[in-house]
Amino acid sequence: MRLSFLVFLAALGVCSNAAAQTSITLAADPVPIVEAQINGRPVRLEVDLRLPDVLVLNPQAAERLGVRRVPLLAVTVILDDARVRGRLARPRIVFAEGGAASRAMTGIFNVPASHHADGVIGPGALPHDVIRIALGAEREGEREISFPLADADVWEPHAQVGALDTEINFDLANQASTLNRTASARLDEAGAIVADGAHAETPMLLGLRAQTQPVRTDLTVAGLPLGSVVARTRAPLLGALDEDAIVVSGEGDAPTPNLWLGREALSRCSAISVDRNARRLTLSCVS
């Protein structure tokens, strides 16, 4: 499930990381937090693995930190049919651990980005070569599951979900995993998911909501059972024989099939780590 950041009127470099040559480990419970300074003032940022290499500040925090918006620039975040607009900034962030600094494209909206911190930041905006998210205690018999990354700053590897080549994200904010509309339609058509609850509206990020439906499935990612899953879909899923589940090609290309892996799917894993130089993401999990 990709959030689309549309920047108007000019193009900015997304992130300029210092060559820190350092590593950082963050605890996932209750949420990963990094300490930093913006404009010489302290700030706590929740690391959200669903985000690309961007920062989103709570509006009150942006005011407290004296963050200046870039004139004439706006950002729009789109999720299905919902969207929210905000202003852009590009502050310098000095991180407490290691003292390294980076500049990240920053969105400021009229809704809070985090209820745990002053904002949320994508892991690719952290200026460390190796970033490790500790999910729990290491267990005997763990194996490493590695994925290549096209962009070391965007934690979006590809994996097979059934017969579907799928973009994977990591969702530490929810227990259930989430399929985007494209994945939901194709897997429903193939009979790989079965509706298991009422069609409802579900909150996602930044106040955006999506239509979802709980599903049952035996699908796995690299041998990891998905557990609880919700499918984003405009209409209730009625199975492989229903015409609503048939994927129809329109004028534009359908979004890439995408799966947010929730905490239940990651419950067998002790850590997620990325080696930026090797462009590799690794899960440490028991089978």
C-alpha positions as CSV (number, residue, x, y, z in Angstrom):
1,M,0.0,0.0,0.0
2,R,1.9,3.0,-1.2
3,L,1.1,6.5,-0.2
4,S,1.7,8.9,-3.1
5,F,3.5,12.2,-2.3
6,L,2.8,14.7,-5.1
7,V,4.9,17.8,-5.1
8,F,3.7,20.8,-7.0
9,L,5.5,23.8,-8.7
10,A,9.0,22.6,-8.1
11,A,11.1,19.4,-7.6
12,L,13.1,19.0,-4.4
13,G,15.8,16.4,-3.6
14,V,14.1,14.0,-1.2
15,C,16.9,13.5,1.2
16,S,20.6,14.3,1.6
17,N,22.1,12.0,4.1
18,A,25.5,12.6,5.7
19,A,28.0,9.7,5.3
20,A,27.7,8.7,8.9
21,Q,29.1,5.2,8.7
22,T,27.2,4.3,11.8
23,S,24.5,1.9,12.9
24,I,21.4,2.4,15.0
25,T,19.1,-0.1,16.8
26,L,15.5,1.0,17.7
27,A,13.0,-0.9,19.9
28,A,9.7,-1.5,18.1
29,D,7.7,-1.4,21.4
30,P,5.7,0.6,21.9
31,V,6.9,2.4,18.7
32,P,10.4,3.1,17.4
33,I,11.5,6.6,18.5
34,V,14.6,8.7,17.6
35,E,15.7,11.8,19.4
36,A,16.9,14.7,17.4
37,Q,17.0,18.5,17.1
38,I,15.5,20.8,14.6
39,N,16.5,24.5,14.7
40,G,18.4,23.7,18.0
41,R,15.2,22.5,19.7
42,P,14.6,18.9,20.8
43,V,12.2,16.7,18.9
44,R,11.0,13.1,19.2
45,L,10.2,11.3,16.0
46,E,8.3,8.0,15.5
47,V,10.0,5.9,12.8
48,D,7.3,4.6,10.5
49,L,8.5,1.8,8.2
50,R,5.6,2.4,5.8
51,L,7.0,5.8,4.9
52,P,9.6,6.6,2.2
53,D,12.5,8.8,3.2
54,V,10.4,11.7,4.3
55,L,9.4,13.5,7.6
56,V,5.9,14.5,8.6
57,L,5.6,16.8,11.6
58,N,2.6,17.4,13.8
59,P,1.3,20.9,13.1
60,Q,1.9,22.0,16.7
61,A,5.4,20.6,16.7
62,A,6.2,22.5,13.4
63,E,5.1,25.7,15.1
64,R,7.2,25.0,18.3
65,L,10.3,24.1,16.2
66,G,10.0,27.2,14.0
67,V,10.0,25.2,10.8
68,R,9.7,27.4,7.8
69,R,7.4,26.3,5.0
70,V,8.9,26.4,1.4
71,P,7.0,29.2,-0.4
72,L,4.5,28.2,-3.1
73,L,5.1,24.5,-2.6
74,A,2.4,22.0,-1.5
75,V,2.2,18.3,-1.0
76,T,-0.7,15.9,-1.4
77,V,-0.9,12.5,0.1
78,I,-3.3,10.2,-1.7
79,L,-4.7,6.9,-0.5
80,D,-7.3,5.4,-2.8
81,D,-10.0,8.0,-3.2
82,A,-9.0,10.1,-0.2
83,R,-6.4,12.8,-0.1
84,V,-5.0,15.4,2.3
85,R,-3.0,18.5,1.3
86,G,-0.3,20.2,3.3
87,R,2.7,22.5,3.0
88,L,6.3,21.5,2.4
89,A,9.5,22.2,4.4
90,R,13.0,20.9,4.4
91,P,14.6,21.5,7.8
92,R,18.0,20.2,8.9
93,I,17.7,17.4,11.4
94,V,20.5,16.7,13.8
95,F,20.2,13.2,15.4
96,A,21.1,12.6,19.0
97,E,22.7,9.2,18.4
98,G,26.0,9.8,16.5
99,G,25.3,13.5,15.9
100,A,24.8,13.1,12.2
101,A,22.5,15.3,10.3
102,S,20.2,15.1,7.3
103,R,17.6,17.1,5.4
104,A,14.3,15.4,4.6
105,M,11.4,16.6,2.5
106,T,8.9,17.4,5.2
107,G,5.1,17.5,5.1
108,I,3.0,19.6,7.5
109,F,-0.7,18.9,7.5
110,N,-3.6,20.0,9.6
111,V,-3.9,16.6,11.3
112,P,-1.4,15.0,13.7
113,A,1.0,12.5,12.1
114,S,1.8,10.7,15.4
115,H,0.1,10.4,18.8
116,H,3.4,9.1,20.3
117,A,5.9,11.8,19.2
118,D,6.3,15.1,17.4
119,G,6.0,13.5,14.0
120,V,6.8,10.5,11.9
121,I,9.9,9.8,9.9
122,G,10.7,7.2,7.3
123,P,13.7,5.0,8.1
124,G,15.4,6.1,4.9
125,A,15.7,9.6,6.2
126,L,17.9,8.4,9.1
127,P,21.6,9.1,8.4
128,H,22.9,5.7,9.4
129,D,24.4,3.0,7.2
130,V,22.7,0.1,9.2
131,I,19.3,0.5,10.7
132,R,17.9,-2.2,12.9
133,I,14.4,-2.4,14.3
134,A,14.3,-4.8,17.3
135,L,10.9,-6.5,17.3
136,G,11.5,-8.9,20.2
137,A,14.0,-11.3,21.9
138,E,16.2,-13.4,19.6
139,R,15.1,-17.0,19.5
140,E,16.9,-20.3,18.9
141,G,16.6,-21.5,15.3
142,E,16.2,-18.1,13.7
143,R,17.1,-17.8,10.0
144,E,17.8,-14.7,8.0
145,I,15.4,-13.8,5.2
146,S,17.0,-11.3,2.9
147,F,15.5,-9.1,0.2
148,P,17.3,-6.8,-2.3
149,L,16.2,-3.2,-2.3
150,A,16.0,-1.1,-5.4
151,D,16.5,2.0,-3.3
152,A,18.2,1.6,0.1
153,D,16.2,4.5,1.5
154,V,12.8,3.0,0.7
155,W,12.0,-0.2,2.6
156,E,9.9,-1.8,-0.2
157,P,11.3,-5.2,-1.3
158,H,9.4,-7.5,-3.6
159,A,8.2,-11.0,-2.7
160,Q,5.9,-13.7,-4.0
161,V,2.5,-13.7,-2.3
162,G,1.0,-16.8,-3.8
163,A,1.6,-16.5,-7.5
164,L,1.6,-12.7,-7.2
165,D,4.8,-10.6,-7.4
166,T,4.1,-8.1,-4.6
167,E,5.6,-5.0,-3.1
168,I,6.1,-5.5,0.6
169,N,5.9,-2.8,3.4
170,F,6.2,-3.2,7.1
171,D,3.4,-2.0,9.4
172,L,4.2,-1.8,13.1
173,A,1.1,0.3,13.8
174,N,-1.4,-2.6,13.2
175,Q,-1.6,-6.3,14.1
176,A,-3.3,-7.2,10.8
177,S,-1.6,-7.1,7.4
178,T,-3.2,-5.1,4.6
179,L,-3.6,-5.9,0.9
180,N,-4.0,-2.9,-1.5
181,R,-6.8,-2.9,-4.0
182,T,-4.8,-4.5,-6.8
183,A,-3.5,-7.4,-4.7
184,S,-7.0,-7.8,-3.2
185,A,-8.7,-8.1,-6.6
186,R,-6.1,-10.5,-8.1
187,L,-5.9,-12.7,-5.1
188,D,-9.7,-12.8,-4.7
189,E,-10.0,-13.7,-8.4
190,A,-7.5,-16.5,-7.9
191,G,-9.4,-17.8,-4.8
192,A,-6.4,-17.2,-2.5
193,I,-8.4,-15.0,-0.1
194,V,-11.9,-15.5,1.3
195,A,-14.1,-12.8,2.9
196,D,-14.3,-13.2,6.6
197,G,-16.2,-10.2,8.0
198,A,-18.1,-7.0,7.2
199,H,-16.9,-4.4,4.7
200,A,-16.1,-1.3,6.6
201,E,-14.1,1.9,6.6
202,T,-10.7,1.7,8.3
203,P,-8.4,4.5,9.4
204,M,-4.9,4.4,7.9
205,L,-2.5,7.4,8.1
206,L,-2.9,11.2,8.5
207,G,-6.7,10.9,9.0
208,L,-7.1,9.1,5.7
209,R,-9.5,6.1,5.6
210,A,-9.9,3.2,3.2
211,Q,-12.7,0.7,2.6
212,T,-11.5,-2.7,3.8
213,Q,-12.7,-6.2,4.5
214,P,-11.2,-8.9,6.7
215,V,-10.2,-12.1,4.8
216,R,-8.9,-15.6,5.6
217,T,-5.9,-16.9,3.7
218,D,-3.2,-19.5,3.8
219,L,-0.8,-17.2,2.0
220,T,2.8,-16.7,3.3
221,V,5.7,-14.3,2.7
222,A,9.0,-16.1,2.6
223,G,7.5,-18.9,4.7
224,L,5.9,-16.5,7.3
225,P,2.1,-16.9,7.8
226,L,0.2,-13.7,7.4
227,G,-2.2,-14.3,10.2
228,S,-5.0,-11.6,10.3
229,V,-5.4,-9.8,7.0
230,V,-7.6,-7.1,5.7
231,A,-8.2,-6.4,2.0
232,R,-8.7,-2.9,0.7
233,T,-11.7,-3.0,-1.7
234,R,-14.4,-0.6,-2.9
235,A,-17.1,-3.3,-2.6
236,P,-17.4,-6.5,-0.5
237,L,-15.4,-9.5,-1.8
238,L,-17.7,-12.2,-3.0
239,G,-15.2,-14.7,-4.3
240,A,-13.4,-15.8,-7.4
241,L,-16.6,-16.2,-9.4
242,D,-18.0,-12.7,-8.7
243,E,-17.5,-10.2,-11.5
244,D,-16.5,-7.5,-9.1
245,A,-13.3,-9.5,-8.4
246,I,-12.2,-9.6,-12.0
247,V,-9.3,-7.3,-12.7
248,V,-10.2,-5.1,-15.7
249,S,-7.4,-3.1,-17.5
250,G,-8.3,0.5,-18.0
251,E,-6.5,3.4,-19.7
252,G,-3.9,3.6,-17.0
253,D,-1.9,0.9,-15.3
254,A,-3.2,-0.6,-12.1
255,P,-1.1,0.2,-9.0
256,T,1.5,-2.4,-8.1
257,P,0.2,-5.2,-5.9
258,N,1.2,-4.3,-2.4
259,L,1.1,-5.8,1.1
260,W,1.7,-4.1,4.4
261,L,3.0,-6.8,6.8
262,G,1.5,-6.2,10.2
263,R,2.8,-7.2,13.6
264,E,1.0,-10.6,13.6
265,A,2.9,-11.6,10.5
266,L,6.1,-10.4,12.0
267,S,5.5,-12.1,15.4
268,R,8.1,-14.8,14.6
269,C,10.8,-12.3,13.9
270,S,13.2,-10.6,16.3
271,A,14.4,-7.9,14.0
272,I,14.2,-6.0,10.7
273,S,17.4,-4.5,9.5
274,V,18.7,-2.7,6.4
275,D,22.3,-2.4,5.3
276,R,22.1,0.8,3.1
277,N,25.5,0.1,1.4
278,A,24.5,-3.4,0.4
279,R,20.9,-2.3,-0.5
280,R,19.6,-5.3,1.5
281,L,16.8,-5.7,3.9
282,T,16.9,-8.7,6.3
283,L,14.4,-10.3,8.6
284,S,15.6,-12.5,11.5
285,C,12.8,-15.0,12.1
286,V,12.0,-18.6,13.3
287,S,10.3,-20.9,10.8
